[in-house]
């Protein structure tokens, strides 16, 4: 499957990055994605597929001549989590973006401590993710 739809790309990002997080954490991942895209749905797939920006894309995507494709490991297996991620993506793209992060453009799991985090302002922590915005 070639990934080109903003809805599909945003849903995949929410699903792979935050499906085990609370709903508000999933909305926060959607908000970060949209903040990076400048709230432009046409840029969502470019943001999600940008190398080394979201952890799931390094192991679950393949780029070939036709574009980005999901590897077998990237195909969602949890139907309920997919449904929730899809609804959050749909709400976000239809103008109902919930941004509890106050403009955050970065986040990481609480179990890691990347060096880049010190360049940004801590916005909030939801579940197992810490969100940051530019100073």
Number of C-alpha atoms within 10 A of each C-alpha: 10 12 18 15 14 20 23 17 22 27 23 25 26 28 27 20 21 24 19 14 17 13 16 16 24 25 24 29 29 28 26 24 25 26 21 19 18 13 17 12 18 13 16 25 21 16 19 22 19 11 11 10 13 18 13 18 22 13 11 15 18 14 12 9 5 9 11 17 16 18 14 9 11 17 13 13 9 10 9 10 17 18 13 17 27 20 14 26 29 18 16 21 19 11 9 11 18 15 18 17 25 16 18 26 21 24 23 18 16 13 9 9 10 10 7 8 16 10 11 15 14 18 18 16 17 18 15 14 21 21 27 24 20 12 7
